[in-house]
Amino acid sequence: MKLSDLDYDLPGERIAQHPLAQRDASRMLVLDRTAQTWADREFRELPELLRGDELIVVNNARVIPARLFGHRAGVHAEPPGRHSRVRREFLKSPIEVLLTRQVAPDIWEALVRPGRKMRTGERVVFDEGELEAEVIGRGEFGLRKLRFGGTTDLAPAIGRIGHVPLPPYVDRPDEPADHERYQTIFAREDGAVAAPTAGLHFTPAVLGRLRARGIELCEITLKVGLGTFQPIHCQNLENHRMHSEAYEITEAAAEKISSARSEGRAILAVGTTVVRALEDAARKLRTRCEAVAARRPNLLLQPGQAEADIFIFPGHKFLLVNQMLTNFHLPRSSLLAMVAAFARRDLILRAYCHAIKQDYRFYSYGDCMLIR
């Protein structure tokens, strides 16, 4: 399949720049894969639109303020006598850092802009010296590896000086309201650098109505990182390689998901991050965990901590997920490829065309689709 097969035209005014005043006021396009039809509804109608025996799986990852603004501070162990030049660099060379994944207590992988200036040994100072980092390595996908110093308590320092990592198509600086609205109501496990946006529509009132109908909820954690928003650069999708993201599925969650699937109940994944974690865990159980499968024959996915590097595109056979709630996605993206695999590319692109004509709001702060 070609990357160009995932293209569509979106007017810029359809990209949501702010969240709605009420989370559950979003519109929801309900897509029927069998009938190849859709209907315009509202998200707050979700409890009544479901059959009543679904298991809804959500991502409880919490977004950290992963966007940091600093200045170059020269090379580590710079010789004496050059402090005036270092000071000028500090004042004149702004650097933007987007943390993508923590690999040690004081080390993060990050995207750095402008990256071409930041060679190994370069230092960045944040917030007039409260925090600093040194580039200790370079990696794939334009990543830098940064070792942080200047504090023994890194997480609170990042929390104080960091900004909400709004995606680049939100063309404005982050605002105080984003600290709450760019988190789902399920958010509790720190480490994500982007929100699992399909979960942004849920409210306590909607949850109450779901539970009143007897619909179960289950939580997993996938720390959203570069894999979710990494662009596809190759024309043949088969050649794209995903950046891995850490996830955790507890024993209790794995048992609940396996039981629901075995009973013929729908597994409704809230967001592409949930789909990716569940399908990766199911694949790992089948391919690498024969001992676990033999010991736990009723288990359909591998519990525990793992790294998801699965790329789901048309042709993928879904092992667990049979319903999906998801926002609208960028053209030529791995997320659109996943949705196209779930509901056929032609149906998805026709539904997207309808959504554009009907003035749906797109992307992270936009409206959603229920695909079943």
C-alpha positions in Angstrom: 0.0 0.0 0.0 1.3 3.5 -0.9 1.4 6.4 1.5 -0.5 8.5 -1.0 -3.5 6.1 -0.5 -3.9 7.8 2.9 -4.2 11.3 1.6 -7.2 13.6 1.8 -7.7 17.4 1.7 -8.7 19.2 4.9 -9.4 22.9 5.1 -7.4 24.6 7.8 -10.5 26.0 9.5 -11.6 22.4 10.3 -8.6 21.9 12.7 -9.8 22.4 16.2 -7.6 25.0 18.0 -9.4 24.9 21.3 -11.5 22.3 23.2 -15.2 22.7 23.5 -16.6 24.2 26.7 -18.0 20.8 27.6 -16.0 17.6 26.9 -19.0 15.5 26.0 -20.5 18.0 23.6 -18.3 16.7 20.8 -20.0 15.3 17.7 -19.6 11.6 16.9 -19.7 10.0 13.5 -21.0 6.4 14.1 -19.6 4.2 11.4 -21.1 0.7 10.6 -18.4 -1.4 9.0 -20.8 -4.1 7.8 -23.5 -1.9 6.3 -20.9 0.6 5.1 -23.0 3.5 6.5 -22.6 6.3 9.0 -24.8 8.5 11.1 -24.2 11.9 12.7 -24.6 11.7 16.5 -23.2 13.4 19.6 -20.7 11.8 22.0 -22.9 12.2 25.0 -25.3 9.7 23.3 -22.7 6.9 23.6 -24.2 5.0 26.5 -27.5 4.6 24.7 -25.9 3.7 21.4 -24.1 0.7 22.8 -25.5 -2.8 23.1 -24.9 -3.0 26.8 -22.4 -5.8 27.3 -19.3 -4.1 25.8 -16.0 -3.9 27.6 -14.6 -0.4 27.2 -10.8 -0.2 27.4 -9.2 3.2 28.1 -5.7 4.5 28.4 -4.9 6.0 31.8 -1.6 7.6 30.8 -1.1 11.1 32.1 0.5 13.8 29.9 3.6 15.5 31.4 4.6 19.1 30.5 7.1 17.7 28.0 7.8 20.9 26.0 10.8 22.8 27.4 12.3 26.1 26.3 15.9 26.8 27.0 19.1 28.3 25.6 22.4 26.8 24.4 25.1 27.0 27.0 28.1 25.7 25.0 30.0 22.5 25.2 30.5 20.6 28.5 33.9 21.3 30.1 34.5 24.3 27.9 38.0 25.8 28.4 38.4 28.9 30.7 38.4 32.3 29.0 35.5 31.7 26.8 32.7 32.4 29.3 31.7 35.7 27.5 31.0 33.8 24.3 29.0 31.1 26.2 27.0 33.9 27.8 26.2 35.3 24.4 25.1 31.9 23.2 22.9 31.5 26.2 21.1 34.7 25.5 20.9 34.4 21.7 20.4 30.8 20.9 17.0 29.5 22.0 16.4 25.8 22.0 13.1 23.9 22.1 13.1 20.4 23.6 10.2 17.9 23.3 10.7 15.0 25.6 9.6 11.7 24.0 10.6 8.9 26.3 12.4 8.5 29.7 15.1 5.8 29.5 16.7 6.4 33.0 16.0 8.5 36.0 18.0 11.4 34.6 18.0 10.6 30.9 15.4 11.3 28.3 15.1 10.8 24.6 14.0 14.1 23.0 13.4 16.0 19.8 15.4 19.2 19.8 14.8 22.2 17.6 17.0 23.4 15.9 18.5 20.0 16.0 21.4 20.7 13.7 23.1 22.9 16.3 22.9 20.3 19.1 25.9 18.0 18.8 27.1 15.6 21.5 28.5 17.5 24.4 26.3 20.6 23.9 24.4 21.8 27.0 21.0 23.5 27.3 20.0 25.6 30.2 16.3 26.0 31.2 14.6 28.7 33.2 17.8 30.6 34.0 19.6 27.6 35.3 17.0 25.8 37.4 17.5 22.8 35.1 20.1 21.9 32.5 20.8 19.1 30.1 23.7 17.7 28.1 23.4 16.0 24.8 25.0 12.6 25.4 24.0 10.8 22.2 22.1 10.8 18.9 19.6 8.3 17.7 17.2 7.4 14.9 14.3 9.6 13.9 16.2 12.7 14.7 16.3 12.0 18.4 18.8 13.3 20.9 19.6 11.6 24.3 19.7 14.2 27.1 21.1 13.8 30.6 19.5 16.2 33.0 21.3 17.9 35.9 20.9 20.9 38.1 18.4 19.2 40.4 18.1 15.9 42.2 14.3 15.9 41.7 13.8 16.0 38.0 10.0 15.4 37.7 8.9 18.3 39.8 11.4 20.6 38.0 10.0 19.6 34.6 6.5 20.1 36.1 7.3 23.7 37.1 9.0 24.9 33.9 7.5 22.6 31.2 4.7 23.5 28.9 1.8 21.4 27.7 3.0 19.6 24.5 0.2 20.6 22.2 0.6 19.1 18.7 2.0 21.4 16.0 -1.3 21.8 14.2 -2.7 23.6 17.3 -1.3 26.9 16.2 -1.1 28.8 19.5 0.9 28.7 22.7 -0.4 26.5 25.5 -2.8 28.2 27.9 -3.6 27.5 31.6 -6.8 25.7 30.6 -4.8 23.2 28.5 -3.2 21.7 31.7 -6.6 20.2 32.5 -8.3 19.9 29.1 -5.4 18.1 27.5 -5.8 15.3 30.1 -8.4 12.6 30.1 -10.5 12.0 33.3 -8.7 8.6 33.5 -5.2 10.1 33.6 -3.1 8.9 36.5 0.1 7.2 35.2 2.7 9.9 34.4 4.9 9.7 31.3 2.9 10.4 28.2 4.0 13.3 26.0 0.7 13.4 24.0 -2.8 12.8 25.1 -4.8 9.7 24.2 -7.2 12.1 22.7 -10.2 9.8 22.1 -10.5 9.7 25.9 -10.9 13.5 26.1 -14.6 13.3 25.5 -15.5 11.3 28.6 -17.1 12.9 31.6 -18.1 11.5 35.0 -21.8 11.8 33.9 -21.2 9.7 30.8 -19.3 7.2 32.9 -22.2 7.0 35.3 -24.6 6.3 32.5 -22.4 3.6 31.0 -22.1 1.9 34.4 -25.9 2.2 34.9 -26.3 0.1 31.8 -24.0 -2.6 33.1 -21.1 -1.7 30.7 -17.7 -2.5 32.1 -14.6 -0.3 31.9 -11.0 -1.5 32.0 -7.8 0.5 32.2 -4.4 -0.1 30.6 -1.4 2.3 30.3 0.4 3.2 27.1 2.8 6.1 27.5 2.2 8.0 24.3 5.4 9.0 22.6 7.1 9.3 19.3 5.5 6.2 17.9 2.1 7.8 17.9 2.9 11.0 16.1 6.0 10.0 14.2 5.6 10.8 10.4 5.7 8.1 7.8 8.6 9.0 5.4 8.6 6.0 3.0 6.2 5.6 0.1 5.6 1.9 0.7 3.8 1.4 4.1 5.4 -2.0 4.4 8.8 -0.3 4.9 7.7 1.9 7.7 9.2 1.1 11.1 7.5 2.3 14.3 9.3 3.8 17.2 8.4 1.7 20.3 6.2 2.9 23.2 6.1 1.5 26.7 2.8 0.0 27.9 1.5 -2.0 30.8 -1.5 -4.3 31.0 -2.1 -5.7 34.5 -3.0 -9.3 35.2 -6.5 -8.3 36.1 -7.0 -6.2 33.0 -5.7 -9.1 30.8 -8.1 -11.5 32.4 -11.1 -9.2 32.0 -10.3 -8.5 28.4 -9.7 -12.2 27.6 -13.0 -13.2 29.4 -15.0 -10.6 27.5 -13.6 -11.7 24.1 -14.2 -15.3 24.9 -17.8 -14.6 25.8 -18.4 -12.9 22.5 -18.7 -9.4 24.0 -17.4 -6.4 22.1 -14.0 -5.0 23.0 -14.4 -1.2 22.5 -10.9 0.4 22.5 -10.9 4.1 23.3 -8.3 5.4 21.0 -5.5 4.1 18.7 -3.1 3.8 21.7 -5.4 1.2 23.3 -5.7 -0.6 20.0 -1.9 -0.6 19.6 -1.2 -1.9 23.1 -3.9 -4.7 22.9 -3.0 -5.9 19.5 0.7 -5.9 20.4 0.1 -7.8 23.6 -2.1 -10.4 21.7 0.6 -10.8 19.1 3.4 -11.2 21.7 1.4 -14.0 23.5 1.0 -15.9 20.2 4.5 -15.5 19.0 6.9 -15.3 22.0 5.1 -16.6 25.1 4.3 -20.2 24.5 5.0 -20.9 28.2 2.5 -18.3 29.3 0.0 -19.6 26.8 0.4 -23.1 28.0 0.1 -22.1 31.7 -2.8 -19.7 31.1 -4.8 -21.2 28.2 -7.7 -18.8 28.6 -5.5 -15.7 28.4 -5.6 -14.0 25.0 -3.0 -11.3 25.6 0.3 -11.0 27.5 0.0 -9.1 30.8 2.9 -7.0 32.2 5.2 -4.3 30.9 6.3 -4.3 27.3 7.2 -2.1 24.3 4.8 -1.8 21.4 6.5 -1.5 18.0 3.6 -2.9 16.0 2.6 -1.0 12.9 -1.0 -1.6 12.0 -2.0 -0.9 8.4 -4.4 -2.4 5.9 -4.0 -6.1 5.8 -3.6 -6.5 9.6 -5.8 -9.1 11.2 -7.2 -7.8 14.5 -6.9 -10.3 17.3 -8.8 -8.6 20.1 -10.4 -5.2 19.2 -13.7 -5.2 17.4 -15.0 -1.7 18.1 -13.0 1.6 18.2 -13.7 5.1 19.4 -11.2 7.5 17.8 -10.7 11.1 16.8 -10.0 12.1 13.2 -6.4 11.7 12.1 -3.9 13.5 9.9 -3.5 12.4 6.3 -0.5 10.1 5.6 -0.2 9.2 9.3 0.2 5.8 11.0 -3.0 6.5 12.9 -5.0 6.9 9.8 -3.4 3.7 8.5 -4.6 1.9 11.6 -8.2 3.2 11.2 -8.1 2.3 7.5 -7.0 -1.3 8.5 -9.9 -1.5 10.9 -12.7 -0.2 8.6 -11.3 -0.3 5.0 -9.6 2.6 3.5 -12.3 3.6 1.0 -15.0 3.6 3.7 -12.9 5.7 6.1 -12.0 8.3 3.4 -15.6 8.6 2.3 -16.6 9.1 6.0 -13.9 11.7 6.4 -15.2 13.5 3.3 -18.7 13.5 4.9 -17.3 14.8 8.2 -15.5 17.7 6.4 -18.6 18.7 4.5 -20.6 18.6 7.8 -18.1 20.8 9.5 -16.8 18.3 12.0 -13.8 19.5 14.1 -10.6 17.5 13.4 -7.6 16.2 15.4 -6.8 16.3 19.1 -9.3 18.8 20.3 -11.8 17.8 17.7 -14.8 15.4 17.3 -14.7 11.6 17.2 -15.8 8.5 15.4 -17.4 5.3 16.8 -16.5 2.5 14.5 -18.2 -0.9 14.9 
